[in-house]
Amino acid sequence: MSNSPRDSVKDAAQEARKVASEGAGDIQSDLAALRDDVARLATQLADVVAVRGGAVWRKARSNVGDKGMEAVGAVREVGDNIVDAVDESLKRRPYTTLAIAVGIGFLFGATWRR
């Protein structure tokens, strides 16, 4: 009777090895299938990004071009307004305008030195 429990333990161990090796094969095939699925998904995502990304880039580039032209126009308009204001100020108050220009020049010079 002493061999009987040992035999049943050996049989159980062999059965466990058999189940584990069969399970390992299933896990390996499942992992391979998962790896293939992930690779296909990555390819599909890359295609979607390439198609939609190109369209979005073209739209953004055209919007930036339009906005850039608007910004250039606004800067020109502001510049023209400043020139007109300085001209008007020179006509009405030449000494005051000269004093302001000297003060601004002094401030720029003082900050430039630092």
PyMOL commands that set and color helices and strands:
alter all, ss='L'
color gray80, all
select helices_A, chain A and resi 3-92+94-113
alter helices_A, ss='H'
color red, helices_A
deselect
rebuild
show_as cartoon
